[in-house]
Amino acid sequence: MLKKASLFLLFILLIGFTAQAQFIKWQEDNASSFLRLNVNTHEISRFRPEHGWKVLDTLQTIDVDFRDINPTSEGINEFQINKGNTYYLTIHCTGQVYELNKTTWTLKRLDQTFYRGANCKNSVFMRGDELFSFGGYGFYRTTNILTKYDFIGREWLSIAADGDVPGSIFDGLFGYSVKKDRFYVLSTVAINDTEKKNAFNRDFGMYEFDFFNQKFTRIGEVKLLEIRDFLMTKAVKHYLFTGRYFIIPDKPNADYAYDTMLIIDIEDNFKVYQWTNPHRVYLNSHGGEETENYMHVKGDSILWASPIERKLNNEMAFSHLLISQVLRESSYIGTLDESPWYEKFSVALISIVSLFFVLLGIQFYRSYQRNKLKKSIRFMLGANERLFLDFLLLNYDQGFVNGHQIIAFFGKHKSSPESQRQFRAKLIENFTKTLGLLFVDEEILDVQLDERDQRMFTYRLQPGIYQKLKSL
């Protein structure tokens, strides 16, 4: 009996899974509504919050094999062609490109690719009349591959890039700005299960791709703590990109997602604002099949269908906020590359410590040089010359010393005048020659005629020499 019950439960679960997984869903380009295609019955339905899902028609097809379309509610992108009623439709993880005519509700397969499974969760966008696909994940590793769809060859062609090419384009914030004609990569994760199983190698770099010269430039690093926390802690990173603003539901939870949003303005120096939800709006940003209930964008507004709020007739409530209103209600918290306070403090502290050690090193070097000079002077000067140096240093502030003072200092006043003259001349000569070897190309003594006795000279150390010898 238990076995039969288990088989019956498994059968019910399989039926439920099949019923749940038979659709692909996507938001219509430049609209707030969603489309849903049943890949089994080929019925196309539209979702509007005021009335829910409503069947529109059964698709006509050209070169379409629905077995090639993987049922999914993420990664389906729609792009309007020349503002008409035809749209490009790209399918997640497959490289498939379709043309959808909403007048006749005809779906036509354009590509001939068999390239699938290597670019899941890629960034697909339209630049002018061209379709691009950047990065993704597949075959157990992330990629940084850049591709452009060739409408003539009906295949995706790779693009070679110069500059600071990021190691991968996956699991960060990505978007194409029409106004700036730049593709932005704000943080990314490189994964290679062969090299490092279940390990994430996150690069917080900020990259900009220039389509004109096909070059990536690293323009900074994501340092703002609030954004880094979001990137590091969220397993599923739902965000919106308007072409100017990255809009991130910050910390919503499964029960009551009344929390905050972070807004990054790429056109204004990557300034970041935080909206603290004064209206208590339910921020539904979780993964799953109900993509129509996600927070999304149309034009200059943020929109969402709120499943916990009902109208009187039990229909789903629909809400929206202008992005300009959200910005007015937000507080500025810094630029994306702004370091947290403790990092700034650590940088300042490291700078101060480094400066201290540099000054300490200079001081030690000067002390070493002074000691070396002092030893050299004491070693090279004779006994009388060392005494003469001390005598000159002691009397420097008193002015010049004359020959009689020198003779008296050495106790030679009782010797003959000729002996005094020879002693004095030899002393001055040895003194200046020896110090001249240590202070090359510098005058050692300032020698002047004695005003009282024109036959004699007065002596004093040169100011520069005195300053150097004084500190020894």
C-alpha distance (Angstrom), angle and dihedral (degrees) to the residues before:
residue distance angle dihedral
M1 . . .
L2 3.82 . .
K3 3.80 90.1 .
K4 3.82 91.9 52.8
A5 3.81 90.9 48.2
S6 3.79 90.7 50.7
L7 3.81 92.1 49.9
F8 3.79 90.9 47.6
L9 3.83 90.7 50.7
L10 3.80 90.8 48.7
F11 3.82 89.7 49.9
I12 3.81 91.2 51.3
L13 3.81 91.1 48.7
L14 3.79 91.7 50.0
I15 3.79 91.0 50.4
G16 3.79 90.2 48.9
F17 3.77 92.7 47.9
T18 3.82 91.7 48.7
A19 3.78 91.6 49.1
Q20 3.79 91.4 48.2
A21 3.79 95.3 46.5
Q22 3.83 100.2 48.0
F23 3.80 96.4 89.3
I24 3.76 139.9 74.7
K25 3.82 116.2 -155.5
W26 3.76 134.3 -168.5
Q27 3.80 142.4 162.2
E28 3.78 114.7 -105.5
D29 3.78 115.5 -113.4
N30 3.82 113.1 -99.1
A31 3.82 90.4 0.8
S32 3.80 139.5 93.0
S33 3.82 94.1 -135.3
F34 3.81 127.7 93.7
L35 3.78 132.4 -139.5
R36 3.77 126.9 -144.6
L37 3.79 125.4 -164.4
N38 3.79 121.0 -162.8
V39 3.80 103.2 -145.2
N40 3.82 90.6 -159.3
T41 3.81 102.6 47.0
H42 3.86 95.5 23.4
E43 3.80 90.5 -133.3
I44 3.79 116.2 152.5
S45 3.82 118.3 -149.0
R46 3.80 133.9 -177.4
F47 3.79 126.4 -143.7
R48 3.76 122.1 -144.4
P49 3.80 118.9 169.7
E50 3.78 93.0 -130.3
H51 3.79 95.0 59.7
G52 3.83 106.6 10.2
W53 3.81 121.3 -138.6
K54 3.80 118.1 -1.9
V55 3.82 125.5 -178.3
L56 3.82 111.7 -120.7
D57 3.79 105.7 178.5
T58 3.79 146.7 -48.6
L59 3.80 112.1 -86.7
Q60 3.77 121.8 -113.6
T61 3.81 110.4 -145.4
I62 3.79 139.8 -152.2
D63 3.82 118.4 -165.0
V64 3.81 90.8 -19.2
D65 3.78 123.0 143.5
F66 3.80 106.7 -172.6
R67 3.79 89.6 -159.6
D68 3.81 86.2 73.1
I69 3.81 92.4 58.5
N70 3.79 113.7 88.0
P71 3.82 111.2 -146.7
T72 3.77 107.9 -117.1
S73 3.77 141.8 142.8
E74 3.79 97.3 -147.2
G75 3.76 136.7 62.2
I76 3.83 96.8 28.3
N77 3.80 109.3 134.2
E78 3.79 128.5 -167.9
F79 3.82 123.8 -163.9
Q80 3.79 124.8 -174.3
I81 3.83 116.1 -127.7
N82 3.82 115.7 -135.9
K83 3.83 92.0 -30.3
G84 3.80 90.0 -69.0
N85 3.80 135.0 120.5
T86 3.80 95.3 -86.4
Y87 3.78 123.5 87.9
Y88 3.78 139.2 -173.6
L89 3.78 114.0 -122.7
T90 3.81 120.9 -162.6
I91 3.79 121.1 -167.3
H92 3.77 123.0 -137.5
C93 3.80 117.5 -103.7
T94 3.83 95.9 -3.7
G95 3.80 110.7 76.9
Q96 3.81 88.4 -129.6
V97 3.81 117.7 151.7
Y98 3.79 122.6 -163.6
E99 3.78 135.8 178.7
L100 3.80 114.9 -135.3
N101 3.80 119.5 -162.8
K102 3.79 108.6 -160.7
T103 3.78 93.9 -169.8
T104 3.80 95.0 61.4
W105 3.82 95.2 16.4
T106 3.78 91.8 -125.8
L107 3.80 123.2 156.9
K108 3.80 117.5 -155.8
R109 3.82 126.8 -173.8
L110 3.82 110.8 -131.7
D111 3.79 105.5 174.6
Q112 3.78 130.3 70.1
T113 3.76 95.3 -160.7
F114 3.77 127.0 135.8
Y115 3.80 89.3 -174.8
R116 3.80 105.3 123.4
G117 3.76 140.8 139.1
A118 3.82 96.7 33.7
N119 3.80 100.7 82.2
C120 3.80 106.2 45.8
K121 3.81 115.8 153.6
N122 3.79 89.8 17.0
S123 3.79 124.7 156.8
V124 3.83 110.3 -107.8
F125 3.81 121.1 -174.3
M126 3.78 142.0 153.8
R127 3.80 121.8 -119.3
G128 3.78 110.3 -170.7
D129 3.81 104.0 -50.4
E130 3.81 94.4 -22.5
L131 3.78 130.5 96.8
F132 3.81 119.8 -142.6
S133 3.78 133.8 -171.8
F134 3.81 119.2 -166.5
G135 3.80 127.4 -170.3
G136 3.79 127.6 -35.4
Y137 3.78 140.4 154.4
G138 3.79 131.9 -83.8
F139 3.77 144.4 136.1
Y140 3.81 90.3 29.1
R141 3.78 96.6 -57.7
T142 3.79 141.6 78.0
T143 3.80 122.9 -117.9
N144 3.78 139.5 -154.5
I145 3.81 92.8 -155.4
L146 3.81 116.5 148.8
T147 3.81 116.6 -154.9
K148 3.79 138.0 175.5
Y149 3.78 125.0 -160.9
D150 3.82 115.3 -115.1
F151 3.82 107.5 -147.5
I152 3.83 91.5 -167.6
G153 3.79 97.7 47.9
R154 3.84 89.8 33.4
E155 3.79 90.2 -137.1
W156 3.81 140.0 102.0
L157 3.81 114.8 -100.4
S158 3.79 124.5 -157.7
I159 3.81 122.3 -119.3
A160 3.79 122.5 -144.3
A161 3.80 114.6 -139.3
D162 3.80 132.9 -161.8
G163 3.77 130.5 -154.4
D164 3.79 128.8 31.4
V165 3.79 98.5 -5.4
P166 3.84 110.1 -172.5
G167 3.78 115.3 -120.4
S168 3.80 90.9 -121.0
I169 3.80 140.5 -4.1
F170 3.78 103.5 -138.0
D171 3.81 142.7 107.3
G172 3.80 97.4 12.2
L173 3.81 136.6 84.2
F174 3.83 114.2 -63.4
G175 3.76 134.0 170.6
Y176 3.80 147.4 144.5
S177 3.81 118.6 -121.2
V178 3.81 111.7 -150.5
K179 3.80 93.0 -166.9
K180 3.80 95.1 51.7
D181 3.82 94.1 30.5
R182 3.77 90.1 -136.1
F183 3.79 134.4 125.8
Y184 3.81 113.6 -138.3
V185 3.79 128.6 -152.1
L186 3.80 112.1 -171.2
S187 3.80 107.5 -175.1
T188 3.76 124.4 -28.1
V189 3.79 141.5 -167.3
A190 3.79 126.7 -128.2
I191 3.81 115.6 -152.4
N192 3.77 127.8 -179.4
D193 3.78 112.5 166.6
T194 3.80 91.2 -166.2
E195 3.79 93.8 59.6
K196 3.78 101.6 34.2
K197 3.77 118.8 8.6
N198 3.81 116.4 -136.0
A199 3.81 92.2 -11.8
F200 3.79 124.5 133.2
N201 3.77 119.9 -149.2
R202 3.80 104.3 -164.8
D203 3.78 121.4 -162.2
F204 3.82 110.9 -161.1
G205 3.80 91.8 -164.7
M206 3.81 123.0 134.2
Y207 3.81 111.1 -135.9
E208 3.80 133.0 -172.8
F209 3.81 123.7 -163.4
D210 3.81 117.9 -150.9
F211 3.81 110.1 -154.8
F212 3.81 93.3 -163.4
N213 3.82 95.5 64.3
Q214 3.83 95.8 16.6
K215 3.77 92.0 -124.6
F216 3.79 134.4 143.1
T217 3.80 118.4 -144.5
R218 3.78 125.0 -168.2
I219 3.79 101.9 -135.3
G220 3.79 99.6 177.6
E221 3.77 146.3 -49.3
V222 3.79 131.6 -83.7
K223 3.81 102.6 -113.4
L224 3.81 104.5 148.4
L225 3.79 105.2 116.5
E226 3.82 97.1 -138.2
I227 3.81 92.4 55.4
R228 3.79 93.8 42.7
D229 3.81 90.1 52.0
F230 3.79 90.3 52.0
L231 3.80 92.1 49.1
M232 3.79 93.7 46.2
T233 3.81 100.9 42.1
K234 3.80 106.3 37.1
A235 3.80 116.9 88.4
V236 3.83 90.4 -171.3
K237 3.78 112.2 36.9
H238 3.77 108.1 -162.5
Y239 3.79 112.0 -178.0
L240 3.79 139.0 152.1
F241 3.79 129.4 -130.9
T242 3.79 121.0 -161.6
G243 3.79 97.6 -177.7
R244 3.79 89.8 -94.0
Y245 3.79 107.6 32.3
F246 3.78 131.3 52.5
I247 3.82 104.6 -152.3
I248 3.80 115.5 -162.4
P249 3.81 127.8 -174.7
D250 3.78 94.8 -137.7
K251 3.81 111.0 -155.5
P252 3.82 110.4 -10.1
N253 3.79 117.7 161.5
A254 3.78 133.1 -152.8
D255 3.80 96.8 -101.3
Y256 3.79 109.6 37.8
A257 3.77 114.5 5.5
Y258 3.80 94.7 -170.5
D259 3.75 97.2 138.4
T260 3.79 139.5 103.8
M261 3.77 141.9 -54.8
L262 3.79 127.5 -144.4
I263 3.81 119.5 -148.3
I264 3.81 122.5 -162.2
D265 3.81 116.8 -163.6
I266 3.81 108.0 -154.9
E267 3.82 92.4 -175.6
D268 3.81 94.7 56.4
N269 3.78 105.1 54.7
F270 3.83 92.4 -72.8
K271 3.79 93.0 -71.0
V272 3.80 114.0 -178.8
Y273 3.81 125.8 -144.3
Q274 3.80 130.4 -171.2
W275 3.80 123.0 -144.4
T276 3.80 113.3 -160.5
N277 3.82 97.4 -161.9
P278 3.84 102.6 -112.1
H279 3.83 90.4 178.1
R280 3.83 94.0 54.6
V281 3.79 91.2 -125.0
Y282 3.79 116.1 179.6
L283 3.81 105.1 -114.3
N284 3.78 103.9 -153.7
S285 3.78 107.0 -172.2
H286 3.79 102.1 141.6
G287 3.76 126.9 126.5
G288 3.78 122.6 -110.1
E289 3.78 139.1 92.4
E290 3.82 98.5 -60.7
T291 3.79 96.6 83.4
E292 3.80 90.4 149.8
N293 3.82 88.0 69.9
Y294 3.78 93.9 52.8
M295 3.76 121.4 108.7
H296 3.80 105.5 -98.3
V297 3.80 142.3 164.8
K298 3.76 135.4 -112.4
G299 3.78 116.2 -180.0
D300 3.80 108.5 -54.3
S301 3.81 96.0 -12.3
I302 3.78 138.0 84.2
L303 3.81 110.6 -137.8
W304 3.76 137.0 -173.8
A305 3.78 141.3 164.6
S306 3.77 107.4 -127.7
P307 3.82 110.9 -145.8
I308 3.81 94.0 -168.5
E309 3.82 94.3 56.3
R310 3.81 118.9 70.7
K311 3.76 134.7 -173.5
L312 3.80 121.1 -129.2
N313 3.80 91.3 -95.0
N314 3.82 89.8 53.8
E315 3.81 93.7 -107.8
M316 3.76 121.0 140.2
A317 3.80 115.4 -90.6
F318 3.78 118.3 -123.3
S319 3.78 123.4 -151.3
H320 3.77 137.4 -179.1
L321 3.79 139.6 178.8
L322 3.77 128.2 -161.6
I323 3.80 111.3 -117.1
S324 3.80 88.2 -132.4
Q325 3.82 88.7 56.8
V326 3.79 91.4 49.1
L327 3.81 89.6 51.7
R328 3.81 91.5 49.4
E329 3.78 89.6 52.8
S330 3.81 92.7 46.1
S331 3.77 130.5 90.8
Y332 3.79 122.7 -133.4
I333 3.81 111.0 -116.6
G334 3.80 102.4 175.0
T335 3.79 143.4 -80.5
L336 3.78 121.6 -54.0
D337 3.81 92.4 -110.8
E338 3.81 94.6 45.5
S339 3.79 113.0 125.3
P340 3.83 120.2 -128.2
W341 3.79 116.6 -104.5
Y342 3.80 94.8 -103.7
E343 3.80 91.1 52.6
K344 3.80 90.1 50.4
F345 3.80 88.8 48.2
S346 3.78 91.3 48.1
V347 3.82 90.7 49.9
A348 3.81 90.4 49.9
L349 3.79 91.0 45.7
I350 3.80 92.1 48.7
S351 3.82 89.3 48.5
I352 3.80 91.6 50.5
V353 3.80 93.0 46.0
S354 3.81 90.6 46.2
L355 3.80 90.8 49.7
F356 3.80 89.8 48.2
F357 3.78 91.9 52.7
V358 3.81 91.4 45.3
L359 3.81 90.9 52.0
L360 3.78 90.1 44.0
G361 3.79 89.8 50.9
I362 3.80 90.9 49.4
Q363 3.78 89.6 49.2
F364 3.79 92.1 49.8
Y365 3.79 90.4 47.6
R366 3.79 92.3 50.2
S367 3.78 90.4 47.0
Y368 3.78 89.9 50.5
Q369 3.80 91.2 49.4
R370 3.80 91.7 48.3
N371 3.80 92.8 49.8
K372 3.77 90.5 46.9
L373 3.82 91.1 50.6
K374 3.77 92.0 45.5
K375 3.79 92.0 52.6
S376 3.81 91.5 46.5
I377 3.82 91.9 51.5
R378 3.78 93.1 48.0
F379 3.77 90.9 46.3
M380 3.81 98.1 46.6
L381 3.78 100.3 39.0
G382 3.77 119.1 80.6
A383 3.80 123.0 -128.5
N384 3.83 94.2 -93.2
E385 3.81 92.4 44.4
R386 3.84 91.5 51.7
L387 3.81 89.6 50.8
F388 3.79 90.2 47.8
L389 3.84 90.5 51.6
D390 3.82 90.7 51.8
F391 3.80 89.6 47.6
L392 3.82 92.5 52.0
L393 3.83 92.7 46.6
L394 3.80 91.4 48.7
N395 3.82 93.6 49.9
Y396 3.82 98.6 37.8
D397 3.80 94.6 103.7
Q398 3.82 90.4 47.3
G399 3.80 91.9 59.8
F400 3.79 132.0 -122.2
V401 3.80 122.5 -3.8
N402 3.80 120.8 -142.4
G403 3.75 131.3 -142.0
H404 3.85 94.2 -98.5
Q405 3.84 90.7 56.6
I406 3.80 90.8 50.4
I407 3.79 92.2 49.7
A408 3.79 91.5 46.8
F409 3.84 91.4 48.9
F410 3.81 90.8 55.4
G411 3.86 93.3 42.3
K412 3.80 94.0 -118.2
H413 3.82 95.2 125.8
K414 3.83 92.4 107.3
S415 3.80 93.5 55.1
S416 3.78 123.0 92.9
P417 3.83 119.6 -81.1
E418 3.80 91.0 -112.8
S419 3.79 91.8 51.4
Q420 3.80 90.2 48.5
R421 3.80 91.0 50.6
Q422 3.84 93.1 49.7
F423 3.81 92.0 46.6
R424 3.78 92.2 49.5
A425 3.82 93.7 46.2
K426 3.80 93.5 48.0
L427 3.80 91.6 47.0
I428 3.83 93.5 51.1
E429 3.79 92.3 44.9
N430 3.83 95.6 50.1
F431 3.80 91.3 42.9
T432 3.81 96.3 52.6
K433 3.81 94.8 40.8
T434 3.79 93.7 50.6
L435 3.79 95.5 46.7
G436 3.80 88.4 43.0
L437 3.80 88.3 64.3
L438 3.83 89.6 56.9
F439 3.80 97.9 38.8
V440 3.78 101.4 42.1
D441 3.82 118.0 -158.8
E442 3.81 92.2 5.1
E443 3.80 129.3 117.2
I444 3.79 109.9 -119.4
L445 3.82 103.5 -168.0
D446 3.76 133.6 34.0
V447 3.83 102.3 -140.1
Q448 3.82 120.3 -166.9
L449 3.84 135.0 170.2
D450 3.77 113.8 -97.2
E451 3.81 108.2 -110.9
R452 3.80 91.8 -149.3
D453 3.79 97.0 45.9
Q454 3.82 115.1 26.2
R455 3.82 89.2 -167.1
M456 3.82 91.2 68.0
F457 3.82 138.6 55.3
T458 3.78 134.9 -133.8
Y459 3.80 123.3 -137.4
R460 3.76 138.0 -150.6
L461 3.84 134.7 159.5
Q462 3.79 115.8 -100.6
P463 3.86 109.1 -103.4
G464 3.81 93.6 -116.5
I465 3.80 92.7 49.6
Y466 3.79 90.8 45.7
Q467 3.83 91.9 54.3
K468 3.79 91.7 50.3
L469 3.81 94.6 46.2
K470 3.78 93.9 42.2
S471 3.81 92.5 64.4
L472 3.82 93.9 53.5
